Amino acid sequence: MSVSMTRLMLYVRDVALLKSFYQTHFDLAVTEEIEGEWVVLKAGEVEIALHRIGEPYRDRPAGANTSNSKIVFSVLSGLPELREKLVNAGVPMRNLKRYDGFAQLMCDGEDPEGNVFQLSQAD
């Protein structure tokens, strides 16, 4: 049996806000949409689906981010410049980092709902 990942679904409070964030900063194309409820963004070989959170959870106050996942985007070049552009746009970004024995430059950031993403550039 062969298994491959094709889509990552995030339950979100504001589909339009996150759609705009990922289109503006990462130029992801929309492949499906039900306005305000559902949108699918093409992110290379994997799609990111944004699904509006269920009715019982919509009125609950947003708490601190308790997500235990991270969306990882690869860039071919220009990671320091992309990070700086995001910082200048008000996106919460952590510093650039490297790990010994790992040929990647990377940094983490957060989207408007606190979902953590990583940008990674191979050496």
Secondary structure as UniProt FT lines:
FT   STRAND          7..12
FT   HELIX           15..26
FT   STRAND          29..34
FT   TURN            35..37
FT   STRAND          38..43
FT   TURN            44..45
FT   STRAND          46..52
FT   HELIX           55..57
FT   TURN            58..59
FT   STRAND          70..74
FT   HELIX           79..88
FT   TURN            89..90
FT   STRAND          97..99
FT   TURN            100..101
FT   STRAND          102..110
FT   TURN            112..113
FT   STRAND          116..122
//
